[in-house]
Amino acid sequence: MVIAAAEKAGATVLRGARVVGLLAETPPGVWVRLDANGEHAYRARLVVGADGRSSMARQWGGFRVEHDPAGMTIAGLRIDGLAAPEDTMSGFVHPGYGMVSLTVPLGNGRFRAYVGRHKRDGAPERPWRGKTAIADFVSANIAAGAPPTWYASDLQVAGPLASFDAADRWVPHPQRAALVLVGDAAASNDPCFGCGLSLSRDR
Ligand SMILES: Cc1cc2nc3c(=O)[nH]c(=O)nc-3n(C[C@H](O)[C@H](O)[C@H](O)COP(=O)(O)OP(=O)(O)OC[C@H]3O[C@@H](n4cnc5c(N)ncnc54)[C@H](O)[C@@H]3O)c2cc1C
């Protein structure tokens, strides 16, 4: 919907394209890799880096990034067929283990599940990623307090399992010459508490 609105307003939208570098000269621009069509340079008066919490634009632009000490990590997965309430968001906190479990119903038996864990003694645990970590992810939800019966039915994993370092991260001055960072590229906060998107426009 937003992409359609951007096109309607006159933007050229390139799907499947990846920015692979910045052009620092005047006018500035970006190198874009287009599938099977090689790389192209695009120039503009202003380059906006809106490439999220792992922003490469931030790195290419040489921005100074500050961050809180490592604390929580959060892992998320879409699971269908959970026996959890469909009309309620369910949260469990296990202070002793430093764990949070959150289950968000999406309708029609579809759910997003999250587990937040504290990194103990500064030693980061291996992040949960991919199919091999799904059993650990489910066990952690139960250890944090989610009822085991929710996971006893025929579950379908409907998306990739991914983990994120939850520490707040920010660029003190997210503008340099004709490059500006917006959204999570400029600052991302701890997603364990379900905020972030609402802050994007203010950063
Ligand atoms: C686990 C988790 C749970 C969260 N839960 C919530 C929540 O409940 N409520 C809430 O408000 N917020 C939540 N957030 C935060 C929210 O997702 C972010 O604040 C928001 O998505 C930031 O928007 P953005 O457009 O800046 O970045 P993103 O949504 O990350 O978008 C960046 C885009 O840039 C693209 N991109 C990156 N590099 C390149 C490149 N080189 N070339 C081309 N494209 C590129 C990416 O593919 C992506 O589409 C959560 C975050 C996480 C990690």
The ligand as a Tripos MOL2 file, in Angstrom:
@<TRIPOS>MOLECULE
LIG
   53    58     1     0     0
SMALL
NO_CHARGES

@<TRIPOS>ATOM
      1 C1         11.7610   -8.7130   17.1150 C.3       1 LIG1
      2 C2         11.2060   -7.3100   16.9380 C.ar      1 LIG1
      3 C3          9.9220   -7.0250   17.3810 C.ar      1 LIG1
      4 C4          9.4160   -5.7380   17.2370 C.ar      1 LIG1
      5 N1          8.1520   -5.4860   17.6940 N.ar      1 LIG1
      6 C5          7.6200   -4.2550   17.5540 C.ar      1 LIG1
      7 C6          6.2930   -3.9660   18.0000 C.ar      1 LIG1
      8 O1          5.6000   -4.8350   18.5250 O.2       1 LIG1
      9 N2          5.8170   -2.6980   17.8180 N.ar      1 LIG1
     10 C7          6.5570   -1.7200   17.2050 C.ar      1 LIG1
     11 O2          6.0780   -0.5970   17.0410 O.2       1 LIG1
     12 N3          7.8150   -1.9660   16.7630 N.ar      1 LIG1
     13 C8          8.3550   -3.1960   16.9200 C.ar      1 LIG1
     14 N4          9.6340   -3.4280   16.4720 N.ar      1 LIG1
     15 C9         10.3940   -2.3050   15.8800 C.3       1 LIG1
     16 C10         9.9860   -2.0270   14.4210 C.3       1 LIG1
     17 O3         10.0050   -3.2550   13.6950 O.3       1 LIG1
     18 C11        10.9870   -1.0370   13.8150 C.3       1 LIG1
     19 O4         11.0730    0.1360   14.6340 O.3       1 LIG1
     20 C12        10.5690   -0.6070   12.4080 C.3       1 LIG1
     21 O5         10.3830   -1.7440   11.5690 O.3       1 LIG1
     22 C13        11.6470    0.2910   11.7930 C.3       1 LIG1
     23 O6         11.2720    0.6440   10.4900 O.3       1 LIG1
     24 P1         12.3790    1.0310    9.4260 P.3       1 LIG1
     25 O7         11.6020    1.3240    8.1690 O.co2     1 LIG1
     26 O8         13.2900    2.0790    9.9630 O.co2     1 LIG1
     27 O9         13.2960   -0.2630    9.2220 O.3       1 LIG1
     28 P2         12.8990   -1.7580    8.6810 P.3       1 LIG1
     29 O10        11.4550   -2.0650    8.9660 O.co2     1 LIG1
     30 O11        13.9390   -2.6470    9.2380 O.co2     1 LIG1
     31 O12        13.0390   -1.5920    7.1180 O.3       1 LIG1
     32 C14        14.3030   -1.4880    6.4920 C.3       1 LIG1
     33 C15        14.1640   -2.0190    5.0620 C.3       1 LIG1
     34 O13        15.3700   -1.7570    4.3470 O.3       1 LIG1
     35 C16        15.6810   -2.9030    3.5770 C.3       1 LIG1
     36 N5         17.1290   -2.9030    3.3180 N.ar      1 LIG1
     37 C17        18.1500   -3.0650    4.2210 C.ar      1 LIG1
     38 N6         19.3430   -2.9860    3.6090 N.ar      1 LIG1
     39 C18        19.0730   -2.7540    2.2910 C.ar      1 LIG1
     40 C19        19.8990   -2.5790    1.1370 C.ar      1 LIG1
     41 N7         21.2320   -2.5920    1.2090 N.pl3     1 LIG1
     42 N8         19.2970   -2.3760   -0.0700 N.ar      1 LIG1
     43 C20        17.9490   -2.3290   -0.1660 C.ar      1 LIG1
     44 N9         17.1120   -2.4840    0.8830 N.ar      1 LIG1
     45 C21        17.6740   -2.7000    2.0970 C.ar      1 LIG1
     46 C22        15.2360   -4.0990    4.4300 C.3       1 LIG1
     47 O14        15.0270   -5.2320    3.5990 O.3       1 LIG1
     48 C23        13.9300   -3.5410    5.0010 C.3       1 LIG1
     49 O15        12.8440   -3.8010    4.1440 O.3       1 LIG1
     50 C24        10.1880   -4.7180   16.6100 C.ar      1 LIG1
     51 C25        11.4870   -5.0070   16.1460 C.ar      1 LIG1
     52 C26        11.9970   -6.2920   16.3070 C.ar      1 LIG1
     53 C27        13.3990   -6.5920   15.8020 C.3       1 LIG1
@<TRIPOS>BOND
     1     1     2 1
     2     2     3 ar
     3     2    52 ar
     4     3     4 ar
     5     4     5 ar
     6     4    50 ar
     7     5     6 ar
     8     6     7 ar
     9     6    13 1
    10     7     8 2
    11     7     9 ar
    12     9    10 ar
    13    10    11 2
    14    10    12 ar
    15    12    13 ar
    16    13    14 ar
    17    14    15 1
    18    14    50 ar
    19    15    16 1
    20    16    17 1
    21    16    18 1
    22    18    19 1
    23    18    20 1
    24    20    21 1
    25    20    22 1
    26    22    23 1
    27    23    24 1
    28    24    25 2
    29    24    26 1
    30    24    27 1
    31    27    28 1
    32    28    29 2
    33    28    30 1
    34    28    31 1
    35    31    32 1
    36    32    33 1
    37    33    34 1
    38    33    48 1
    39    34    35 1
    40    35    36 1
    41    35    46 1
    42    36    37 ar
    43    36    45 ar
    44    37    38 ar
    45    38    39 ar
    46    39    40 ar
    47    39    45 ar
    48    40    41 1
    49    40    42 ar
    50    42    43 ar
    51    43    44 ar
    52    44    45 ar
    53    46    47 1
    54    46    48 1
    55    48    49 1
    56    50    51 ar
    57    51    52 ar
    58    52    53 1
@<TRIPOS>SUBSTRUCTURE
     1 LIG1         1 GROUP 0 **** ****
